[in-house]
Amino acid sequence: MRDAPAREVRSSKAETPLAFQRGASYASTKYNLRRGVIYRTILHTSRLSVPTLLDYYRDLQRSGYQVRVSSDYNRTVVLHDRTRAFVQLDPSDGRAGALLIRNPGIVSTLADLFDQAWLHSADLETALAAPPQPADLHLLTVLQGAPKDEVAARQLGVSVRTFRRHVAELMQRLGAENRFQLAALAKERGWL
């Protein structure tokens, strides 16, 4: 029995692949976008460091493909409507294949988890293009030099709670999982 074509494709892409080339799926995706298929993808932030991959998603985005970025959601899953899901068999080996799931309860749960992750992820262009505010740069500089949150908060003239909230907001904006990654991403963008 052949499945009906999907009307909506949700997908999440885990960490950066070793190599990337546009494949046959690119033409198929462009065709489906013209037909009105809705595509929503969550990329792991590590994928932003692959220029060819970034160009690929930006090109698709100009055709209506929706892309968001997250450092939290790190699984490779593809959902077609709420009828079937493809889950990577081995999270550490993308070549191991995928498991097709048709169980409505499991597929629905995966779709709900995806939708929650979508709400908590950042828009691709926002994640890439948001220029640093002077307060962001000052926060990063203080964070880099202060041994403790209390010292950093005092240097910024805010409470420790406010300082930690600002750090968490900046981490979310840049898609960093921790402060070390925040510093690395800030340096990558030339902010430090």
Secondary structure per residue as TSV (DSSP state, phi and psi in degrees):
chain	resnum	aa	ss	phi	psi
A	1	M	-	360.0	128.4
A	2	R	-	-92.6	137.0
A	3	D	-	-75.3	146.5
A	4	A	-	-68.3	150.3
A	5	P	-	-60.0	144.1
A	6	A	-	-70.3	146.4
A	7	R	S	-96.6	-24.8
A	8	E	E	-141.2	134.5
A	9	V	E	-121.1	118.4
A	10	R	E	-105.5	137.0
A	11	S	E	-147.7	152.6
A	12	S	E	-128.3	139.6
A	13	K	E	-116.7	123.9
A	14	A	-	-72.1	-155.9
A	15	E	S	-59.8	168.9
A	16	T	-	-54.4	130.7
A	17	P	-	-71.4	157.9
A	18	L	S	-65.0	-38.5
A	19	A	-	-142.8	155.3
A	20	F	-	-139.3	133.6
A	21	Q	-	-140.1	145.0
A	22	R	-	-66.7	128.5
A	23	G	-	-110.3	-166.9
A	24	A	H	-63.4	-26.3
A	25	S	H	-66.0	-23.2
A	26	Y	H	-60.9	-50.6
A	27	A	H	-63.6	-39.8
A	28	S	H	-64.1	-42.3
A	29	T	H	-64.1	-44.9
A	30	K	H	-60.3	-41.9
A	31	Y	H	-62.4	-46.0
A	32	N	H	-63.8	-37.5
A	33	L	H	-60.9	-41.7
A	34	R	H	-65.0	-30.5
A	35	R	H	-77.6	-10.2
A	36	G	T	101.8	7.8
A	37	V	-	-68.6	136.3
A	38	I	E	-93.6	126.9
A	39	Y	E	-116.3	130.1
A	40	R	E	-131.2	125.3
A	41	T	E	-129.5	137.4
A	42	I	E	-107.5	119.3
A	43	L	E	-97.6	142.1
A	44	H	E	-71.1	142.3
A	45	T	G	-55.5	-28.8
A	46	S	G	-62.3	-24.6
A	47	R	G	-70.6	-17.8
A	48	L	G	-69.8	-14.3
A	49	S	G	-85.8	-0.6
A	50	V	-	-104.3	102.0
A	51	P	H	-55.3	-40.8
A	52	T	H	-66.5	-36.0
A	53	L	H	-69.0	-41.7
A	54	L	H	-63.0	-44.0
A	55	D	H	-60.2	-40.7
A	56	Y	H	-58.0	-51.0
A	57	Y	H	-70.4	-34.8
A	58	R	H	-64.6	-39.2
A	59	D	H	-63.4	-46.3
A	60	L	H	-63.3	-36.5
A	61	Q	H	-61.2	-36.2
A	62	R	H	-65.0	-18.5
A	63	S	T	-97.7	4.1
A	64	G	T	109.2	-2.2
A	65	Y	-	-69.3	134.0
A	66	Q	E	-100.6	128.6
A	67	V	E	-129.2	133.3
A	68	R	E	-129.6	166.2
A	69	V	E	-128.7	140.4
A	70	S	E	-151.6	146.8
A	71	S	S	-99.5	-9.0
A	72	D	S	-84.9	-44.1
A	73	Y	-	-89.3	107.9
A	74	N	-	-129.0	57.6
A	75	R	-	-132.7	148.2
A	76	T	-	-98.9	112.2
A	77	V	E	-141.5	142.5
A	78	V	E	-128.3	128.8
A	79	L	E	-118.1	128.3
A	80	H	E	-104.1	112.1
A	81	D	T	51.4	-138.2
A	82	R	T	-119.5	34.1
A	83	T	T	-112.1	-27.3
A	84	R	E	-153.7	152.6
A	85	A	E	-136.7	147.9
A	86	F	E	-119.4	121.2
A	87	V	E	-118.5	131.0
A	88	Q	E	-59.1	129.0
A	89	L	E	-64.1	-45.4
A	90	D	E	-124.1	109.3
A	91	P	T	-56.6	-23.4
A	92	S	T	-93.7	-4.8
A	93	D	E	-138.4	100.4
A	94	G	E	-66.1	-16.7
A	95	R	E	-87.7	-2.2
A	96	A	E	-75.3	-12.5
A	97	G	E	101.5	-174.8
A	98	A	E	-136.1	155.1
A	99	L	E	-99.0	128.2
A	100	L	E	-87.9	125.5
A	101	I	E	-117.5	127.8
A	102	R	-	-117.2	-7.4
A	103	N	-	-60.4	119.2
A	104	P	H	-57.3	-37.2
A	105	G	H	-66.4	-43.3
A	106	I	H	-69.6	-45.7
A	107	V	H	-62.1	-42.6
A	108	S	H	-63.2	-40.9
A	109	T	H	-64.3	-43.5
A	110	L	H	-62.2	-39.7
A	111	A	H	-64.7	-41.5
A	112	D	H	-64.1	-41.5
A	113	L	H	-63.4	-41.5
A	114	F	H	-60.6	-46.7
A	115	D	H	-60.7	-37.7
A	116	Q	H	-66.1	-43.2
A	117	A	H	-63.8	-36.9
A	118	W	H	-60.1	-44.5
A	119	L	H	-62.9	-29.9
A	120	H	T	-100.1	9.9
A	121	S	S	-103.0	166.4
A	122	A	E	-102.9	145.3
A	123	D	E	-59.5	140.2
A	124	L	H	-55.5	-52.7
A	125	E	H	-66.7	-36.0
A	126	T	H	-63.5	-44.0
A	127	A	H	-64.0	-34.8
A	128	L	H	-85.6	-39.0
A	129	A	H	-101.9	-11.7
A	130	A	-	-60.0	112.6
A	131	P	-	-70.7	148.9
A	132	P	-	-70.3	139.0
A	133	Q	-	-83.8	154.8
A	134	P	H	-53.7	-36.3
A	135	A	H	-65.8	-35.3
A	136	D	H	-64.2	-45.9
A	137	L	H	-64.0	-40.7
A	138	H	H	-65.0	-43.6
A	139	L	H	-60.1	-45.5
A	140	L	H	-62.6	-41.4
A	141	T	H	-63.4	-46.4
A	142	V	H	-65.3	-43.4
A	143	L	H	-60.0	-38.5
A	144	Q	H	-66.6	-34.0
A	145	G	H	-100.4	-15.9
A	146	A	-	-88.0	133.9
A	147	P	S	-74.8	-25.2
A	148	K	S	-139.8	156.6
A	149	D	H	-59.6	-37.5
A	150	E	H	-62.4	-40.7
A	151	V	H	-67.0	-44.7
A	152	A	H	-63.0	-44.3
A	153	A	H	-61.1	-41.6
A	154	R	H	-63.6	-41.0
A	155	Q	H	-64.9	-32.7
A	156	L	H	-86.7	-11.6
A	157	G	T	74.5	32.5
A	158	V	S	-130.7	168.2
A	159	S	-	-72.9	161.2
A	160	V	H	-61.0	-39.6
A	161	R	H	-61.9	-45.1
A	162	T	H	-64.8	-42.0
A	163	F	H	-58.2	-48.8
A	164	R	H	-63.9	-35.6
A	165	R	H	-64.3	-43.5
A	166	H	H	-62.6	-41.2
A	167	V	H	-63.6	-44.7
A	168	A	H	-62.2	-40.7
A	169	E	H	-64.5	-41.6
A	170	L	H	-68.0	-38.7
A	171	M	H	-60.9	-43.5
A	172	Q	H	-65.4	-42.2
A	173	R	H	-61.6	-38.8
A	174	L	H	-90.4	-8.0
A	175	G	T	76.7	30.9
A	176	A	-	-91.0	140.3
A	177	E	S	-84.2	-26.9
A	178	N	S	-151.1	176.2
A	179	R	H	-67.6	-34.8
A	180	F	H	-61.1	-46.4
A	181	Q	H	-66.4	-33.8
A	182	L	H	-59.0	-46.2
A	183	A	H	-63.5	-42.0
A	184	A	H	-63.4	-43.8
A	185	L	H	-67.0	-38.4
A	186	A	H	-64.8	-41.2
A	187	K	H	-65.9	-40.0
A	188	E	H	-58.2	-36.8
A	189	R	T	-87.0	-1.5
A	190	G	T	80.5	19.1
A	191	W	-	-81.7	-22.9
A	192	L	-	-119.8	360.0
